[in-house]
Structures are given as C-alpha cells and as structure tokens.
C-alpha cells in the first residue's frame, strides 16, 4: 500500500509559504534579475528566515547569483548548503561540477558531475519544464557534465577516455562549443592533427567566447600545412569540415535476450526452503483471491466506519456494505480479493467488467480496528476519501491503476493503460521472477543431465554478482515513491519485454516535484515510500556498495518472528559491524553509551524511527546521518527530529548542544 506524497502541479512554490512577509521576501529574491541584487536578497532572506520551507531554493538562488558575479568560492559555499538539504538536484550539481573543475577541485567536480548524470538518467520532466522541452534541457545538462569529466580525464592523461566523453557530450548537445574546443585539445594531444583542426575550426566559425582560443590553437596546424595549402588562414578555417565524432554504442544488458517466465511454483523443486519461506512473507501475500481463512479484519457486523461502511459476514461469506450518499440506502459488495496482511489488510471487490475496486476502509493490525486508508494517505482531498462516493468508482481507487504495479507480478495492459479492465498479471503478490528475472530456460536447463547443460547466463539473477546499483534497482521497482509507472509499447507495466533488463528502470520524478510535506525541513524524507531514495543517499550505498540484501533477506527462515526480514535478527548491530569491523569491540567508545544498551545500538542513532509508515514510525534508511544538533536547533525537533531527543525526551536542544559539542558539524 502506497503512502502517496503529492506531486506539485496546481500549486507553486510560493504557495508553500504561509507567512505573507516571508512569501514576499522570497518572491523578491526569485524575481531579481541583476545577479548582484539577487545575491544580496538571497543572503538576507537566508538570514531572516533560517527555518523557511524554501531554504534550499534560497540557497540555490544565492549560489547561482554568486557564480554569475564571478565569486566562484561563494557560489560553491551556497550550493553545498542547498545540496545538503536536497542532494538530488542535477541542475545545481552541473553548475557545481563546472565551477569546481575551473577551480581545480577535481574530486568535487567528478562527484558532482557523476551524481548529476545519475539523477538525469531516468528523470521525468520536472516542474515547470514542459515534457517536450525536457529532452533538450536534459541533453544540455548531461553534455556539460560529460565535458567536466572529459576535462578531468584529459588532466589525468586519459585522452582516449576524454575523447569518448566529448563524443557523448556533443551527441547530447551538438551546440556545446566548449565540448568541441576541448575535443580539439584532446585530439591534438593524441596527434590527430586533421581531427583537431576540424574541432577548432568549428569553434572559430561559431565566433563565441572560445573563438580566439580556438584560433590560436588552430594556427600552428595551419602553418604546418601552409606550404602545400596555398590559401590564407581564414580560407583554411572556412574549408575545414566539421564532422561530429562517432559514439561507441554500448548496450548494457544483464541478459543478451530476455527469457520466458516459468512461474514461482517451478522454483519449488530445487529451492524448497526459500520457496516455503517466501510463501509466508508479505511480498508473496501482497494480493490474493478471497479465502475466508485469510481475512484478519473484524467482520462481526458490530463496527460501522464513519457511519458509511459496515463489514459483515453472511453465510460464511465476507461483505462490506457502503451507504449511498446521504440516503438510508446501503449497497452490499462481496470481498473478492485480499491485499496485504503484515501491518494492514485491504479488500477489493471485482466489478462486472473485471476492474477491481479497492474499499476505502482497511483493517489495521496496529490499531486493531478499521481505518479510512485513503483519508490517511491522500495529501489533498480526493473522491476516494469519501466513503459514500465509493459507488462512483473513483479512478484512483481501481486496483489495476493504483496498486497493481507493486502488488502483482508481470502486470500487463494488453489493451492499453487506459483500459484497466483488460489488465492481466501472472501472479498476485511479488513472485520469484519479479526479483530474479524470467527463468524458464534455467528450469529447463536444470532438468537436463549435468554433462549436456549449457553454461548459465542472464537470469535468474544471483544478487551477490550484481553491482550495488543493479541490486537496489530491482528492489526500488516497488520501494520508491518517485517512479512513474508508465507502460511499454507492448503493455508491460511492472516488468520489461524490451530490455535491456527484465526489471523496469522507470522514469522518476525529481524530489523537487514533490510537496514540501514529503520532507523534513532538514531535507530528510518523511515517508517510508521514499525508502530507496533515502538509502541511495547514504555513503553505505554510494561508497561502501551496500545493498538492500546486505541487511534484508526476502525469504527469511522465521517470517512470523521477523516481519521486516532482517538477516541479523538476533543482534541488529551485526548489520553494521559486518562492514565497520573496528566497532565490534568496545562499541561504547563510539556510541557514548553502555555496550548492550538500546542507546548503544547502531540503529538508535543512525536509523531513528522518524519515517511515517502505516500508522507507525519506521526507521530512516538515510543510514549514515548522525544526530545533527545544528539542524534541530534551527528547525526544532518536529521538523528536524534528533535521535538523541527521541530517547531523552525530557531534555532540551541547549542540553544536547553542550553534550555533543565536539561532534561533527552539519555544514548547514
């Protein structure tokens, strides 16, 4: 079940500021056209409104204004403050990369350029850029980032790598004159005289900022050939043809060709333990046809939800009755499908045309009672939050449209995404092949005598052999909020029939498209639906190569006693000290609390319970955060929850400031 954080559309960022004076001050910064003026206004706004919900935007405007006035150091300072609050800003990262390479800060330049390319690789058009304009804008950004990486490669003597990066940059943006100029420099270093001349002449003829530099670089090549050319320098420049460099097309693929699907039952014969464990997990039971024994809700008929819904049993069959509008008329719907069971259970009824309509009321194990789920998760009021409007069949309460991408396996819209009734899926819940890939060839191979089996390639995936990015991408198909669940041309919705991999690499909303309510003021994500996004911010993932499977086992031995599928159920610290081995002995020297105490657990400080889940607080997965006193002092415990004050609820921020005076500063 998805906790939906609303994507901004009708609102503007100005609407997010409730205070009129603050809103006017921010608009003054936004509307300023002179960089010198904007710089002053942005800094003043940051000083006057240090807790603003648009602080990162103010920091970014300051950064761009400082760079525009030639103060690169100031630009980087303010840019880093903005990125501290929202790292996934490719627009700002490209600027940082470009400035850092000019200031001879290679580590910052490379990290920023690679991060920008990563975030741009599958980004949907962000507000307010029109979808038809986004390919051009994204191409320009990617081009600049690749030029930065080419500069660094050339500086390190890797001219062949630089040439390839510049070819990509020019393919992304053919008008990138800096890419053409640097290409000329690189080709000259590779002693490719004619090819270098082609690039330099292209820049000279464009007559831009780099024209004089390109002219100076081209003249020695001309003078070397002048005796046989019989023309002036200007005639030579005009005669040299520009040919864009060819790009080596590398198709990254987990499998040369996508295999056929076998179904989960085909895995049971060889993987009996994993299959049996998987069957008891929440993933396997995400969605299943109605069976009375699987219902956990109170259908005694004694409970009425908001006066408009009444669950009951008649003749051994489960129903939910919904009041029709304000009338005394009740309509009875059968429960045809069950969704979930671990924390909460939802129910759906099948309409005559095949669509599944999810009831607004769901049974919470945590509350031991019924809740209006849509009312809890919807950012703004929608038709589905009003129980009495259930009969109107709200489009966003239709299972195939709203839930099925993460709650079923191999979902396909054979008649187009607009026709939910025509949707099909191989299995309810998350089956083996949603994670390991289509495996019929593997099943057939294993039935052959060992002496005739061909080498295993492609799927099923062995996660131990994947890169961290590939491994997390498989899990992020469902455990991320920002994915845009669009369908492929053939109708495949949550798997791929086109490749290069079986799992979907969806386009994604950049975080800037979400309402500020999706984040704490300190930039951390509020909801567990952003769990993959939070995890990929961590240095555990970015530098350490940690994956979801480093800590979680999707088919654990004891599912009932281990609902979160942890690998290290007996001692949660083992999740961390498997890598941070030096902290295994005498952990109190690091934690500042007695060994074995709850406060000395790694997760107590680095994964505090601050993310909103299904009616409870779950642990943050932005793992390497430490309790940041400066952030909490600025924004308060509500908008920047501090792990220390979660335990020491009777203490103040002032006490915490003194107690942690020598801790790492936040850099805000």
Beta strands, then each sheet from edge to edge (+ up, - down):
strand 1: 287-289
strand 2: 300-305
strand 3: 309-314
strand 4: 317-323
strand 5: 330-334
strand 6: 337-339
strand 7: 344-350
strand 8: 356-358
strand 9: 361-364
strand 10: 369-372
strand 11: 408-409
strand 12: 412-413
strand 13: 423-424
strand 14: 427-428
strand 15: 483-484
strand 16: 507-508
strand 17: 609-612
strand 18: 617-619
sheet 1: 1+ 6- 7+ 8-
sheet 2: 1+ 6- 7+ 9- 10+
sheet 3: 2+ 3- 4+ 5-
sheet 4: 11+ 14-
sheet 5: 12+ 13-
sheet 6: 15+ 16-
sheet 7: 17+ 18-
end
